[in-house]
Amino acid sequence: MGAVTEIGWTDHTFNPWVGCTKVSPACDNCYAEGWAKRTGQGSLWQGERRRTSASNWRQPLKWDRDAKAAGARRRVFCASLADVFDNQVPEEWRQELVGLIAMTPNLDWLLLTKRPQNVTKMVQDLPWNVWLGTTVENQEEADRRIPHLVAAPARIRFLSCEPLLGELDLRAYFNRLDWVICGGESGPGHRAMAPVWARSLRNQCALFDVPFFFKQWGGRTPKAGGNELDGKKHEEFPT
């Protein structure tokens, strides 16, 4: 549940608990739900939430020590199999997670949510080492979610436009954004991402001087289409 990861924009993934509920078109082919069903844990996408082990919760403390020893910050994606701001998660779990984040000052925690409207209601003071992000797969979700994201007090605010399901116009929001990740869907039944959608995002980011990370084209597997856009890798990060 917590490990070194192949996701190009993070160093580790950490799941304090597992389970979620579909809330938008980005969830239609959810890889985490597929994993749960394959492992006989389909109830985790039908209302159940399961906290991960105490040993898993200790892993970020080790990552923090290692980062300090190396003199380099590390990024932690939380959570790949859940949503930190899920209404169905016990509040005490979330508060313990906030405490863990505060205890690991050498890590930057990337909290990616599809429920940004819950952030300020659930956590009044985000630790300084939180990067707060929301998923925007189409213009409707961008216009619904981004205003909540930019209203939350976070040092870094970012968007995950993955799976990208349509062209986005983000010009009204760039003055409050620090990073944009773009990617196509992968797995069985994946929906194709049009090149013009990815190019538009790249060009908008360049115009507003916002770092742009192109993760993948997607396909049957995450690596099927590669991760070059017009013959170039785009792997920019906030500074």
Secondary structure in CASP SS format (residue, H / E / C, confidence):
PFRMAT SS
TARGET T0000
AUTHOR 0000-0000-0000
METHOD secondary structure of the structure
MODEL  1
M C 1.00
G E 1.00
A E 1.00
V E 1.00
T C 1.00
E C 1.00
I C 1.00
G C 1.00
W C 1.00
T C 1.00
D C 1.00
H E 1.00
T E 1.00
F E 1.00
N C 1.00
P C 1.00
W E 1.00
V E 1.00
G E 1.00
C C 1.00
T C 1.00
K C 1.00
V C 1.00
S C 1.00
P H 1.00
A H 1.00
C H 1.00
D C 1.00
N C 1.00
C C 1.00
Y H 1.00
A H 1.00
E H 1.00
G H 1.00
W H 1.00
A H 1.00
K H 1.00
R H 1.00
T C 1.00
G C 1.00
Q C 1.00
G H 1.00
S H 1.00
L H 1.00
W H 1.00
Q C 1.00
G C 1.00
E C 1.00
R C 1.00
R E 1.00
R E 1.00
T C 1.00
S C 1.00
A H 1.00
S H 1.00
N H 1.00
W H 1.00
R H 1.00
Q H 1.00
P H 1.00
L H 1.00
K H 1.00
W H 1.00
D H 1.00
R H 1.00
D H 1.00
A H 1.00
K H 1.00
A H 1.00
A H 1.00
G C 1.00
A C 1.00
R C 1.00
R E 1.00
R E 1.00
V E 1.00
F E 1.00
C E 1.00
A C 1.00
S C 1.00
L C 1.00
A E 1.00
D C 1.00
V C 1.00
F C 1.00
D C 1.00
N C 1.00
Q C 1.00
V C 1.00
P C 1.00
E H 1.00
E H 1.00
W H 1.00
R H 1.00
Q H 1.00
E H 1.00
L H 1.00
V H 1.00
G H 1.00
L H 1.00
I H 1.00
A H 1.00
M C 1.00
T C 1.00
P C 1.00
N C 1.00
L E 1.00
D E 1.00
W E 1.00
L E 1.00
L E 1.00
L E 1.00
T E 1.00
K C 1.00
R C 1.00
P H 1.00
Q H 1.00
N H 1.00
V H 1.00
T H 1.00
K H 1.00
M H 1.00
V C 1.00
Q C 1.00
D C 1.00
L C 1.00
P C 1.00
W C 1.00
N C 1.00
V E 1.00
W E 1.00
L E 1.00
G E 1.00
T E 1.00
T E 1.00
V C 1.00
E C 1.00
N C 1.00
Q H 1.00
E H 1.00
E H 1.00
A H 1.00
D H 1.00
R H 1.00
R H 1.00
I H 1.00
P H 1.00
H H 1.00
L H 1.00
V H 1.00
A H 1.00
A C 1.00
P C 1.00
A C 1.00
R C 1.00
I E 1.00
R E 1.00
F E 1.00
L E 1.00
S E 1.00
C E 1.00
E C 1.00
P C 1.00
L C 1.00
L C 1.00
G C 1.00
E C 1.00
L C 1.00
D C 1.00
L C 1.00
R C 1.00
A C 1.00
Y C 1.00
F H 1.00
N H 1.00
R H 1.00
L C 1.00
D C 1.00
W E 1.00
V E 1.00
I E 1.00
C E 1.00
G E 1.00
G C 1.00
E C 1.00
S E 1.00
G C 1.00
P C 1.00
G C 1.00
H C 1.00
R C 1.00
A C 1.00
M C 1.00
A C 1.00
P H 1.00
V H 1.00
W H 1.00
A H 1.00
R H 1.00
S H 1.00
L H 1.00
R H 1.00
N H 1.00
Q H 1.00
C H 1.00
A H 1.00
L H 1.00
F H 1.00
D C 1.00
V C 1.00
P C 1.00
F E 1.00
F E 1.00
F E 1.00
K E 1.00
Q E 1.00
W C 1.00
G C 1.00
G E 1.00
R C 1.00
T C 1.00
P C 1.00
K C 1.00
A C 1.00
G C 1.00
G C 1.00
N C 1.00
E E 1.00
L E 1.00
D C 1.00
G C 1.00
K E 1.00
K E 1.00
H C 1.00
E E 1.00
E C 1.00
F C 1.00
P C 1.00
T C 1.00
END
